[in-house]
Amino acid sequence: MKLCTICKKEFDEAGERSVYAEAGEWLAGEVWQDEGELCPLCLENRARLVMMYCPEYAS
């Protein structure tokens, strides 16, 4: 189990991921360089927010 650096909740890295969480993983690795440090929910939220507010990543 790991601790999410945003929400501070424990999460299982091997757990199932949604499409939004997968997009969040890409953003974590390519944009914010915090890959592996966020829980699936925070990854999902990040991806949704980027799609709404950062048109340069939505294509």
Contacts in CASP RR format, 6 or more apart in sequence:
PFRMAT RR
TARGET T0000
AUTHOR 0000-0000-0000
METHOD contacts of the structure
MODEL  1
MKLCTICKKEFDEAGERSVYAEAGEWLAGEVWQDEGELCPLCLENRARLV
MMYCPEYAS
1 10 0 8 1.000
1 11 0 8 1.000
1 12 0 8 1.000
2 10 0 8 1.000
2 11 0 8 1.000
2 12 0 8 1.000
2 13 0 8 1.000
2 36 0 8 1.000
2 37 0 8 1.000
3 9 0 8 1.000
3 10 0 8 1.000
3 11 0 8 1.000
4 10 0 8 1.000
4 11 0 8 1.000
4 37 0 8 1.000
4 38 0 8 1.000
4 39 0 8 1.000
4 42 0 8 1.000
5 34 0 8 1.000
5 37 0 8 1.000
5 38 0 8 1.000
6 38 0 8 1.000
6 39 0 8 1.000
6 42 0 8 1.000
7 39 0 8 1.000
7 41 0 8 1.000
7 42 0 8 1.000
9 39 0 8 1.000
11 39 0 8 1.000
11 40 0 8 1.000
13 36 0 8 1.000
15 40 0 8 1.000
17 25 0 8 1.000
17 40 0 8 1.000
17 43 0 8 1.000
18 40 0 8 1.000
18 44 0 8 1.000
20 43 0 8 1.000
20 44 0 8 1.000
20 47 0 8 1.000
20 48 0 8 1.000
21 40 0 8 1.000
21 43 0 8 1.000
21 44 0 8 1.000
21 47 0 8 1.000
23 43 0 8 1.000
23 47 0 8 1.000
23 50 0 8 1.000
23 51 0 8 1.000
24 38 0 8 1.000
24 43 0 8 1.000
24 44 0 8 1.000
24 46 0 8 1.000
24 47 0 8 1.000
24 50 0 8 1.000
25 35 0 8 1.000
25 36 0 8 1.000
25 43 0 8 1.000
27 43 0 8 1.000
27 46 0 8 1.000
27 47 0 8 1.000
27 50 0 8 1.000
27 57 0 8 1.000
28 34 0 8 1.000
28 35 0 8 1.000
28 36 0 8 1.000
28 37 0 8 1.000
28 38 0 8 1.000
28 43 0 8 1.000
28 46 0 8 1.000
29 35 0 8 1.000
31 57 0 8 1.000
38 46 0 8 1.000
50 57 0 8 1.000
50 58 0 8 1.000
51 57 0 8 1.000
51 58 0 8 1.000
END
